[in-house]
């Protein structure tokens, strides 16, 4: 069985605060990007670096129905 790395808390905090820097949803907090946009990145390739990590992590969170994780961080 392969170990799945847990996302670090800093990454999750960034997902709920950082805004998309480009594209159709420029200025939208990453957490609020629609699944369809994340699916597009999944098919075309996520950007490199931290932004790509945030988008890919959010995609996995949304696809697995784990958005409550983000709600808990928001509520502190």
Biopython code that builds the backbone (N, CA, C, O; Angstrom):
import numpy as np
from Bio.PDB.StructureBuilder import StructureBuilder

atoms = [
    (1, "UNK", "N", (0.841, -1.177, 0.000)),
    (1, "UNK", "CA", (0.000, 0.000, 0.000)),
    (1, "UNK", "C", (0.892, 1.248, 0.000)),
    (1, "UNK", "O", (1.828, 1.353, 0.793)),
    (2, "UNK", "N", (0.594, 2.173, -0.883)),
    (2, "UNK", "CA", (1.393, 3.377, -1.023)),
    (2, "UNK", "C", (0.977, 4.426, 0.004)),
    (2, "UNK", "O", (-0.213, 4.649, 0.228)),
    (3, "UNK", "N", (1.967, 5.068, 0.626)),
    (3, "UNK", "CA", (1.672, 6.150, 1.567)),
    (3, "UNK", "C", (1.259, 7.390, 0.798)),
    (3, "UNK", "O", (1.920, 7.782, -0.164)),
    (4, "UNK", "N", (0.167, 8.007, 1.223)),
    (4, "UNK", "CA", (-0.307, 9.246, 0.611)),
    (4, "UNK", "C", (0.100, 10.389, 1.522)),
    (4, "UNK", "O", (-0.310, 10.430, 2.682)),
    (5, "UNK", "N", (0.909, 11.330, 1.010)),
    (5, "UNK", "CA", (1.331, 12.433, 1.880)),
    (5, "UNK", "C", (0.166, 13.342, 2.230)),
    (5, "UNK", "O", (-0.682, 13.641, 1.390)),
    (6, "UNK", "N", (0.137, 13.773, 3.472)),
    (6, "UNK", "CA", (-0.904, 14.693, 3.924)),
    (6, "UNK", "C", (-0.490, 16.113, 3.543)),
    (6, "UNK", "O", (0.675, 16.482, 3.696)),
    (7, "UNK", "N", (-1.438, 16.912, 3.048)),
    (7, "UNK", "CA", (-1.080, 18.292, 2.735)),
    (7, "UNK", "C", (-0.759, 19.050, 4.021)),
    (7, "UNK", "O", (-1.379, 18.840, 5.064)),
    (8, "UNK", "N", (0.226, 19.934, 3.913)),
    (8, "UNK", "CA", (0.576, 20.691, 5.113)),
    (8, "UNK", "C", (-0.468, 21.776, 5.377)),
    (8, "UNK", "O", (-1.147, 22.235, 4.458)),
    (9, "UNK", "N", (-0.585, 22.172, 6.626)),
    (9, "UNK", "CA", (-1.578, 23.168, 7.019)),
    (9, "UNK", "C", (-1.402, 24.491, 6.302)),
    (9, "UNK", "O", (-2.379, 25.176, 6.003)),
    (10, "UNK", "N", (-0.161, 24.850, 6.028)),
    (10, "UNK", "CA", (0.126, 26.111, 5.331)),
    (10, "UNK", "C", (-0.514, 26.087, 3.946)),
    (10, "UNK", "O", (-1.079, 27.090, 3.513)),
    (11, "UNK", "N", (-0.433, 24.967, 3.252)),
    (11, "UNK", "CA", (-1.023, 24.837, 1.919)),
    (11, "UNK", "C", (-2.538, 25.027, 1.998)),
    (11, "UNK", "O", (-3.120, 25.723, 1.166)),
    (12, "UNK", "N", (-3.172, 24.417, 2.984)),
    (12, "UNK", "CA", (-4.620, 24.552, 3.137)),
    (12, "UNK", "C", (-5.008, 25.988, 3.483)),
    (12, "UNK", "O", (-6.026, 26.491, 3.006)),
    (13, "UNK", "N", (-4.199, 26.647, 4.312)),
    (13, "UNK", "CA", (-4.460, 28.057, 4.626)),
    (13, "UNK", "C", (-4.368, 28.915, 3.372)),
    (13, "UNK", "O", (-5.162, 29.838, 3.185)),
    (14, "UNK", "N", (-3.398, 28.609, 2.514)),
    (14, "UNK", "CA", (-3.245, 29.369, 1.272)),
    (14, "UNK", "C", (-4.440, 29.153, 0.345)),
    (14, "UNK", "O", (-4.880, 30.087, -0.326)),
    (15, "UNK", "N", (-4.965, 27.932, 0.303)),
    (15, "UNK", "CA", (-6.117, 27.632, -0.547)),
    (15, "UNK", "C", (-7.313, 28.508, -0.168)),
    (15, "UNK", "O", (-8.094, 28.903, -1.034)),
    (16, "UNK", "N", (-7.455, 28.808, 1.112)),
    (16, "UNK", "CA", (-8.625, 29.600, 1.538)),
    (16, "UNK", "C", (-8.369, 31.107, 1.549)),
    (16, "UNK", "O", (-9.276, 31.883, 1.848)),
    (17, "UNK", "N", (-7.139, 31.531, 1.227)),
    (17, "UNK", "CA", (-6.844, 32.962, 1.246)),
    (17, "UNK", "C", (-6.272, 33.522, -0.057)),
    (17, "UNK", "O", (-6.533, 34.677, -0.395)),
    (18, "UNK", "N", (-5.508, 32.734, -0.780)),
    (18, "UNK", "CA", (-4.828, 33.222, -1.991)),
    (18, "UNK", "C", (-5.820, 33.329, -3.142)),
    (18, "UNK", "O", (-6.692, 32.476, -3.304)),
    (19, "UNK", "N", (-5.677, 34.381, -3.935)),
    (19, "UNK", "CA", (-6.549, 34.587, -5.101)),
    (19, "UNK", "C", (-5.868, 34.080, -6.366)),
    (19, "UNK", "O", (-4.646, 34.134, -6.504)),
    (20, "UNK", "N", (-6.678, 33.597, -7.265)),
    (20, "UNK", "CA", (-6.190, 33.118, -8.554)),
    (20, "UNK", "C", (-5.519, 34.284, -9.286)),
    (20, "UNK", "O", (-6.137, 35.333, -9.467)),
    (21, "UNK", "N", (-4.254, 34.111, -9.711)),
    (21, "UNK", "CA", (-3.523, 35.238, -10.280)),
    (21, "UNK", "C", (-3.753, 35.494, -11.776)),
    (21, "UNK", "O", (-3.277, 36.499, -12.304)),
    (22, "UNK", "N", (-4.469, 34.607, -12.457)),
    (22, "UNK", "CA", (-4.653, 34.776, -13.904)),
    (22, "UNK", "C", (-5.899, 34.030, -14.371)),
    (22, "UNK", "O", (-6.522, 33.287, -13.614)),
    (23, "UNK", "N", (-6.239, 34.246, -15.623)),
    (23, "UNK", "CA", (-7.295, 33.475, -16.265)),
    (23, "UNK", "C", (-8.698, 33.975, -15.998)),
    (23, "UNK", "O", (-8.914, 35.063, -15.462)),
    (24, "UNK", "N", (-9.639, 33.143, -16.391)),
    (24, "UNK", "CA", (-11.062, 33.455, -16.302)),
    (24, "UNK", "C", (-11.489, 33.835, -14.886)),
    (24, "UNK", "O", (-12.360, 34.684, -14.700)),
    (25, "UNK", "N", (-10.877, 33.207, -13.900)),
    (25, "UNK", "CA", (-11.259, 33.428, -12.503)),
    (25, "UNK", "C", (-10.223, 34.244, -11.736)),
    (25, "UNK", "O", (-10.109, 34.119, -10.517)),
    (26, "UNK", "N", (-9.474, 35.074, -12.445)),
    (26, "UNK", "CA", (-8.480, 35.951, -11.811)),
    (26, "UNK", "C", (-9.160, 36.760, -10.703)),
    (26, "UNK", "O", (-10.216, 37.358, -10.908)),
    (27, "UNK", "N", (-8.529, 36.764, -9.523)),
    (27, "UNK", "CA", (-9.070, 37.510, -8.392)),
    (27, "UNK", "C", (-9.997, 36.707, -7.495)),
    (27, "UNK", "O", (-10.374, 37.177, -6.421)),
    (28, "UNK", "N", (-10.373, 35.504, -7.915)),
    (28, "UNK", "CA", (-11.231, 34.633, -7.105)),
    (28, "UNK", "C", (-10.358, 33.858, -6.121)),
    (28, "UNK", "O", (-9.325, 33.306, -6.501)),
    (29, "UNK", "N", (-10.777, 33.819, -4.854)),
    (29, "UNK", "CA", (-10.056, 33.007, -3.874)),
    (29, "UNK", "C", (-10.070, 31.569, -4.378)),
    (29, "UNK", "O", (-11.111, 31.059, -4.792)),
    (30, "UNK", "N", (-8.923, 30.926, -4.341)),
    (30, "UNK", "CA", (-8.762, 29.594, -4.932)),
    (30, "UNK", "C", (-9.805, 28.622, -4.422)),
    (30, "UNK", "O", (-10.317, 27.814, -5.198)),
    (31, "UNK", "N", (-10.129, 28.673, -3.173)),
    (31, "UNK", "CA", (-11.103, 27.728, -2.598)),
    (31, "UNK", "C", (-12.454, 27.782, -3.317)),
    (31, "UNK", "O", (-13.181, 26.789, -3.330)),
    (32, "UNK", "N", (-12.797, 28.926, -3.913)),
    (32, "UNK", "CA", (-14.102, 29.090, -4.552)),
    (32, "UNK", "C", (-14.086, 28.828, -6.061)),
    (32, "UNK", "O", (-15.079, 29.085, -6.741)),
    (33, "UNK", "N", (-12.984, 28.325, -6.582)),
    (33, "UNK", "CA", (-12.947, 27.985, -8.001)),
    (33, "UNK", "C", (-13.894, 26.813, -8.262)),
    (33, "UNK", "O", (-13.955, 25.879, -7.462)),
    (34, "UNK", "N", (-14.632, 26.853, -9.370)),
    (34, "UNK", "CA", (-15.558, 25.758, -9.654)),
    (34, "UNK", "C", (-14.825, 24.471, -10.048)),
    (34, "UNK", "O", (-13.722, 24.500, -10.593)),
    (35, "UNK", "N", (-15.469, 23.361, -9.756)),
    (35, "UNK", "CA", (-14.898, 22.051, -10.079)),
    (35, "UNK", "C", (-14.590, 21.949, -11.571)),
    (35, "UNK", "O", (-13.585, 21.352, -11.955)),
    (36, "UNK", "N", (-15.445, 22.525, -12.410)),
    (36, "UNK", "CA", (-15.218, 22.437, -13.859)),
    (36, "UNK", "C", (-13.878, 23.055, -14.255)),
    (36, "UNK", "O", (-13.201, 22.543, -15.147)),
    (37, "UNK", "N", (-13.495, 24.144, -13.605)),
    (37, "UNK", "CA", (-12.213, 24.799, -13.885)),
    (37, "UNK", "C", (-11.063, 23.916, -13.399)),
    (37, "UNK", "O", (-10.046, 23.792, -14.081)),
    (38, "UNK", "N", (-11.218, 23.312, -12.242)),
    (38, "UNK", "CA", (-10.192, 22.416, -11.718)),
    (38, "UNK", "C", (-10.072, 21.162, -12.574)),
    (38, "UNK", "O", (-8.973, 20.641, -12.760)),
    (39, "UNK", "N", (-11.192, 20.676, -13.095)),
    (39, "UNK", "CA", (-11.161, 19.519, -13.999)),
    (39, "UNK", "C", (-10.402, 19.855, -15.271)),
    (39, "UNK", "O", (-9.667, 19.022, -15.801)),
    (40, "UNK", "N", (-10.580, 21.075, -15.761)),
    (40, "UNK", "CA", (-9.863, 21.509, -16.956)),
    (40, "UNK", "C", (-8.354, 21.450, -16.707)),
    (40, "UNK", "O", (-7.602, 20.947, -17.542)),
    (41, "UNK", "N", (-7.916, 21.969, -15.549)),
    (41, "UNK", "CA", (-6.499, 21.900, -15.210)),
    (41, "UNK", "C", (-6.048, 20.451, -15.084)),
    (41, "UNK", "O", (-4.939, 20.105, -15.490)),
    (42, "UNK", "N", (-6.902, 19.609, -14.523)),
    (42, "UNK", "CA", (-6.558, 18.200, -14.362)),
    (42, "UNK", "C", (-6.283, 17.556, -15.715)),
    (42, "UNK", "O", (-5.379, 16.730, -15.840)),
    (43, "UNK", "N", (-7.047, 17.926, -16.710)),
    (43, "UNK", "CA", (-6.875, 17.372, -18.057)),
    (43, "UNK", "C", (-5.698, 17.997, -18.790)),
    (43, "UNK", "O", (-4.971, 17.299, -19.497)),
    (44, "UNK", "N", (-5.500, 19.298, -18.635)),
    (44, "UNK", "CA", (-4.466, 20.030, -19.377)),
    (44, "UNK", "C", (-3.125, 20.068, -18.660)),
    (44, "UNK", "O", (-2.080, 20.262, -19.281)),
    (45, "UNK", "N", (-3.165, 19.879, -17.342)),
    (45, "UNK", "CA", (-1.950, 19.948, -16.538)),
    (45, "UNK", "C", (-2.009, 21.130, -15.591)),
    (45, "UNK", "O", (-2.272, 22.260, -16.003)),
    (46, "UNK", "N", (-1.765, 20.861, -14.331)),
    (46, "UNK", "CA", (-1.749, 21.925, -13.337)),
    (46, "UNK", "C", (-0.485, 22.748, -13.511)),
    (46, "UNK", "O", (0.538, 22.221, -13.948)),
    (47, "UNK", "N", (-0.538, 24.041, -13.176)),
    (47, "UNK", "CA", (0.669, 24.861, -13.250)),
    (47, "UNK", "C", (1.757, 24.298, -12.336)),
    (47, "UNK", "O", (1.468, 23.564, -11.390)),
    (48, "UNK", "N", (2.980, 24.641, -12.622)),
    (48, "UNK", "CA", (4.103, 24.219, -11.782)),
    (48, "UNK", "C", (4.131, 25.061, -10.503)),
    (48, "UNK", "O", (3.559, 26.149, -10.453)),
    (49, "UNK", "N", (4.783, 24.557, -9.504)),
    (49, "UNK", "CA", (5.007, 25.317, -8.279)),
    (49, "UNK", "C", (3.851, 25.269, -7.292)),
    (49, "UNK", "O", (2.984, 24.397, -7.341)),
    (50, "UNK", "N", (3.882, 26.237, -6.405)),
    (50, "UNK", "CA", (2.930, 26.286, -5.289)),
    (50, "UNK", "C", (1.488, 26.424, -5.763)),
    (50, "UNK", "O", (0.590, 25.789, -5.210)),
    (51, "UNK", "N", (1.258, 27.251, -6.786)),
    (51, "UNK", "CA", (-0.098, 27.420, -7.310)),
    (51, "UNK", "C", (-0.648, 26.083, -7.797)),
    (51, "UNK", "O", (-1.789, 25.733, -7.496)),
    (52, "UNK", "N", (0.145, 25.350, -8.535)),
    (52, "UNK", "CA", (-0.284, 24.040, -9.016)),
    (52, "UNK", "C", (-0.604, 23.085, -7.878)),
    (52, "UNK", "O", (-1.564, 22.318, -7.949)),
    (53, "UNK", "N", (0.210, 23.139, -6.827)),
    (53, "UNK", "CA", (-0.046, 22.295, -5.656)),
    (53, "UNK", "C", (-1.371, 22.661, -5.007)),
    (53, "UNK", "O", (-2.132, 21.787, -4.593)),
    (54, "UNK", "N", (-1.646, 23.977, -4.920)),
    (54, "UNK", "CA", (-2.910, 24.410, -4.328)),
    (54, "UNK", "C", (-4.092, 23.950, -5.178)),
    (54, "UNK", "O", (-5.072, 23.424, -4.652)),
    (55, "UNK", "N", (-3.997, 24.149, -6.485)),
    (55, "UNK", "CA", (-5.104, 23.771, -7.372)),
    (55, "UNK", "C", (-5.335, 22.267, -7.366)),
    (55, "UNK", "O", (-6.477, 21.812, -7.310)),
    (56, "UNK", "N", (-4.265, 21.503, -7.424)),
    (56, "UNK", "CA", (-4.408, 20.045, -7.425)),
    (56, "UNK", "C", (-4.960, 19.535, -6.095)),
    (56, "UNK", "O", (-5.778, 18.616, -6.073)),
    (57, "UNK", "N", (-4.518, 20.124, -5.000)),
    (57, "UNK", "CA", (-5.037, 19.737, -3.683)),
    (57, "UNK", "C", (-6.518, 20.075, -3.576)),
    (57, "UNK", "O", (-7.308, 19.265, -3.089)),
    (58, "UNK", "N", (-6.897, 21.270, -4.029)),
    (58, "UNK", "CA", (-8.310, 21.653, -3.991)),
    (58, "UNK", "C", (-9.150, 20.729, -4.865)),
    (58, "UNK", "O", (-10.259, 20.354, -4.487)),
    (59, "UNK", "N", (-8.635, 20.370, -6.009)),
    (59, "UNK", "CA", (-9.330, 19.442, -6.900)),
    (59, "UNK", "C", (-9.609, 18.121, -6.170)),
    (59, "UNK", "O", (-10.728, 17.610, -6.206)),
    (60, "UNK", "N", (-8.599, 17.586, -5.519)),
    (60, "UNK", "CA", (-8.767, 16.328, -4.785)),
    (60, "UNK", "C", (-9.755, 16.493, -3.632)),
    (60, "UNK", "O", (-10.575, 15.609, -3.387)),
    (61, "UNK", "N", (-9.681, 17.605, -2.934)),
    (61, "UNK", "CA", (-10.613, 17.865, -1.834)),
    (61, "UNK", "C", (-12.043, 17.880, -2.352)),
    (61, "UNK", "O", (-12.921, 17.225, -1.790)),
    (62, "UNK", "N", (-12.276, 18.628, -3.424)),
    (62, "UNK", "CA", (-13.638, 18.745, -3.961)),
    (62, "UNK", "C", (-14.122, 17.435, -4.562)),
    (62, "UNK", "O", (-15.289, 17.079, -4.394)),
    (63, "UNK", "N", (-13.268, 16.722, -5.247)),
    (63, "UNK", "CA", (-13.682, 15.467, -5.886)),
    (63, "UNK", "C", (-14.006, 14.381, -4.859)),
    (63, "UNK", "O", (-14.767, 13.456, -5.144)),
    (64, "UNK", "N", (-13.428, 14.498, -3.676)),
    (64, "UNK", "CA", (-13.657, 13.496, -2.635)),
    (64, "UNK", "C", (-14.607, 13.974, -1.541)),
    (64, "UNK", "O", (-14.735, 13.331, -0.499)),
    (65, "UNK", "N", (-15.276, 15.109, -1.780)),
    (65, "UNK", "CA", (-16.271, 15.598, -0.836)),
    (65, "UNK", "C", (-15.710, 15.992, 0.518)),
    (65, "UNK", "O", (-16.360, 15.799, 1.545)),
    (66, "UNK", "N", (-14.498, 16.546, 0.522)),
    (66, "UNK", "CA", (-13.833, 16.872, 1.775)),
    (66, "UNK", "C", (-13.761, 18.371, 2.051)),
    (66, "UNK", "O", (-12.874, 18.824, 2.774)),
    (67, "UNK", "N", (-14.678, 19.140, 1.487)),
    (67, "UNK", "CA", (-14.643, 20.592, 1.664)),
    (67, "UNK", "C", (-14.822, 21.011, 3.121)),
    (67, "UNK", "O", (-14.475, 22.133, 3.489)),
    (68, "UNK", "N", (-15.357, 20.127, 3.946)),
    (68, "UNK", "CA", (-15.488, 20.428, 5.371)),
    (68, "UNK", "C", (-14.124, 20.710, 5.997)),
    (68, "UNK", "O", (-14.030, 21.462, 6.967)),
    (69, "UNK", "N", (-13.064, 20.106, 5.445)),
    (69, "UNK", "CA", (-11.706, 20.400, 5.917)),
    (69, "UNK", "C", (-11.418, 21.890, 5.834)),
    (69, "UNK", "O", (-10.859, 22.479, 6.760)),
    (70, "UNK", "N", (-11.802, 22.489, 4.725)),
    (70, "UNK", "CA", (-11.556, 23.918, 4.521)),
    (70, "UNK", "C", (-12.450, 24.756, 5.428)),
    (70, "UNK", "O", (-12.040, 25.810, 5.913)),
    (71, "UNK", "N", (-13.666, 24.284, 5.654)),
    (71, "UNK", "CA", (-14.573, 24.999, 6.557)),
    (71, "UNK", "C", (-14.013, 25.033, 7.979)),
    (71, "UNK", "O", (-14.126, 26.044, 8.673)),
    (72, "UNK", "N", (-13.416, 23.934, 8.403)),
    (72, "UNK", "CA", (-12.847, 23.871, 9.754)),
    (72, "UNK", "C", (-11.690, 24.840, 9.890)),
    (72, "UNK", "O", (-11.537, 25.466, 10.939)),
    (73, "UNK", "N", (-10.872, 24.980, 8.861)),
    (73, "UNK", "CA", (-9.741, 25.905, 8.898)),
    (73, "UNK", "C", (-10.268, 27.338, 8.965)),
    (73, "UNK", "O", (-9.743, 28.164, 9.712)),
    (74, "UNK", "N", (-11.311, 27.627, 8.177)),
    (74, "UNK", "CA", (-11.877, 28.967, 8.137)),
    (74, "UNK", "C", (-12.421, 29.357, 9.502)),
    (74, "UNK", "O", (-12.246, 30.489, 9.952)),
    (75, "UNK", "N", (-13.082, 28.409, 10.155)),
    (75, "UNK", "CA", (-13.681, 28.687, 11.467)),
    (75, "UNK", "C", (-12.630, 28.746, 12.568)),
    (75, "UNK", "O", (-12.867, 29.286, 13.649)),
    (76, "UNK", "N", (-11.441, 28.168, 12.265)),
    (76, "UNK", "CA", (-10.352, 28.181, 13.245)),
    (76, "UNK", "C", (-10.620, 27.216, 14.330)),
    (76, "UNK", "O", (-9.814, 27.084, 15.251)),
]
sb = StructureBuilder()
sb.init_structure("model")
sb.init_model(0)
sb.init_chain("A")
sb.init_seg("    ")
for serial, (resi, resn, name, xyz) in enumerate(atoms, 1):
    if name == "N":
        sb.init_residue(resn, " ", resi, " ")
    sb.init_atom(name, np.array(xyz, "f"), 0.0, 1.0, " ", f" {name:<3s}", serial, name[0])
structure = sb.get_structure()
